[in-house]
Amino acid sequence: MKEQIFYQFLVVMMLLSSSQIQGERCDDIGIEFLRGCPDIIDKELPTPPRPSQDCCTLIRIIGMKCVCEVINKRIEAVIDMQKLVNVAAACGHPLAPGSHCGSYLVPGGMVRHHHG
């Protein structure tokens, strides 16, 4: 079990260091997110009650914009996009309603914004 934690720590350190590099390619680190949070977004696995701290950390470091850029048809076939939207919101980084994540339209685009 310790190795797993150490591995995740390494991944986070890698991401932290790579996010300092300008022009870092989003696809590589976006894939790290998908690897880091499999149980939460996998269609086949039961969803845990809430995303792990690691998963939220990855979202914070990588950013959902990048995660969504990475998602293609092949990835959409194995992950549950609605779960992904829920995870982003649960981690405090909700996706904008009406925006696209991969080819998935984030629901809730009909919400009217009050102009204050």
C-alpha positions in Angstrom: 0.0 0.0 0.0 2.9 2.3 0.8 4.2 2.1 -2.7 0.9 3.3 -4.1 1.0 6.4 -1.9 4.7 7.0 -2.8 3.8 6.6 -6.5 1.0 9.2 -6.3 3.3 11.5 -4.4 5.9 11.1 -7.3 3.2 11.9 -9.9 2.1 15.0 -8.0 5.7 16.1 -7.7 6.2 15.5 -11.4 3.1 17.5 -12.2 4.2 20.3 -9.9 7.6 20.5 -11.5 6.2 20.2 -15.1 3.6 22.9 -14.5 6.4 25.4 -14.0 7.6 24.7 -17.5 5.9 27.0 -20.0 4.5 25.3 -23.1 4.0 22.0 -21.3 1.9 19.8 -23.5 -1.5 19.4 -21.9 -2.1 15.9 -23.3 0.5 14.2 -21.1 -0.6 15.7 -17.8 -4.2 15.4 -18.7 -3.7 11.7 -19.1 -2.1 11.6 -15.6 -5.4 12.9 -14.2 -7.3 10.0 -15.9 -4.8 7.5 -14.4 -4.9 9.2 -11.0 -8.7 9.0 -10.6 -9.8 5.8 -12.3 -12.4 4.6 -9.8 -14.2 7.9 -9.8 -14.9 8.2 -13.5 -14.8 4.6 -14.7 -18.1 3.5 -16.1 -17.7 -0.1 -14.8 -16.6 0.7 -11.2 -18.9 1.8 -8.4 -18.4 5.5 -7.6 -16.9 6.2 -4.2 -19.0 8.6 -2.1 -16.5 11.4 -2.8 -13.4 12.0 -4.8 -10.1 11.3 -3.1 -7.8 14.1 -2.0 -5.3 12.9 -4.6 -7.8 13.3 -7.3 -8.8 16.8 -6.3 -5.1 17.7 -6.1 -4.6 16.5 -9.7 -7.6 18.6 -10.8 -6.2 21.6 -9.1 -2.7 21.2 -10.6 -3.8 20.2 -14.1 -7.0 22.2 -14.5 -10.2 20.8 -16.0 -9.6 22.7 -19.2 -6.6 20.5 -19.8 -8.4 17.4 -18.7 -11.2 18.1 -21.2 -8.7 18.8 -24.0 -7.3 15.3 -23.5 -10.6 13.5 -23.7 -11.3 11.9 -27.0 -13.8 9.4 -28.2 -11.7 6.5 -27.0 -11.5 7.9 -23.5 -15.2 8.8 -23.6 -16.0 5.2 -24.3 -14.5 4.1 -20.9 -15.2 7.0 -18.6 -18.6 8.3 -17.4 -18.6 12.0 -18.5 -21.3 12.9 -16.0 -19.2 11.4 -13.2 -16.3 13.5 -14.4 -18.4 16.6 -14.2 -19.5 15.7 -10.7 -16.0 15.0 -9.6 -14.8 18.4 -10.9 -17.7 20.1 -9.0 -17.0 18.1 -5.8 -13.4 19.2 -6.0 -14.4 22.8 -6.2 -13.5 23.2 -9.9 -16.9 22.9 -11.6 -17.1 22.9 -15.4 -19.1 25.8 -16.9 -22.6 24.7 -17.9 -22.9 24.7 -21.7 -19.2 24.2 -22.2 -17.7 21.1 -23.8 -15.5 18.5 -22.2 -14.3 16.3 -25.0 -17.4 16.1 -27.2 -19.6 16.0 -24.0 -21.8 19.0 -23.5 -21.8 20.0 -19.8 -25.5 20.1 -18.8 -27.1 23.2 -17.3 -26.5 25.6 -20.1 -30.1 26.9 -19.8 -29.4 28.5 -16.4 -30.1 32.2 -16.7 -27.5 34.5 -15.2 -28.8 37.4 -13.2 -27.1 40.6 -14.0 -26.4 42.4 -10.8 
